[in-house]
């Protein structure tokens, strides 16, 4: 009888869903590894950050916590030949790991300028962007 009581008490706890983890993730639906950079307004100003390595068939979390903006910007490249994903919104990027505050004077600050494409999260707190060929 005690075992049944313990099961009755524990079962609702097991059935409760774990809280969703908010953030922005990028999934690589291609057959090649990609390298990605993210740009966004963090409440204080524009910032671009990179690089995240995303193996084929895997996802990478780029931002943790609730998203604070509707629009984010991504720039991604195939590692090796194959091009990438760019856009008309210009932000700074670096050759290695980088964080660039502001969008202007990239070259003067030791960065290059690159096009990023807009990601509309629809004001969701959690969003996944998928990239495919």
C-alpha positions, 0 to 999 in steps of 0.5 A, a space after each residue: 500500500 505504501 508503494 502505491 501511495 509513493 507512486 501516486 505522489 511521485 507520478 504528477 511530479 514526473 509528468 510535469 514538464 521542465 521549464 523551457 530554456 530560453 535563448 537563440 540557437 542556430 542549427 546546421 542542416 547542411 553536410 558541412 561544418 559552418 562558422 557563425 557570428 551573431 549581431 544584436 542590440 543588447 540594450 546598451 548598443 550594437 554588438 557583434 560576436 563570433 565565431 561559433 562552430 556548428 557541426 553538420 546536423 547539430 545546433 549551437 546555442 548563441 544566446 542564453 536567457 530570454 531574448 530581449 529583441 525581436 530582430 537578431 542578425 546572423 552571418 555564417 560561412 561554410 568551413 572550407 568551400 561552399 559560400 555562406 549566408 549573408 545579408 544587407 545589414 553590415 556589422 564588424 567581424 574578426 578573423 578569430 574569436 571577437 566581440 565588436 561594440 558598435 557597427 561603424 569604423 570596423 576597419 579602423 578598429 581592426 575588424 572587417 565589415 560583413 553582411 548579416 541577414 535579419 532573423 525575425 524572432 517574432 518577439 519570442 523568448 526562445 528561437 531556433 534558426 536553421 540553416 540549409 543549402 
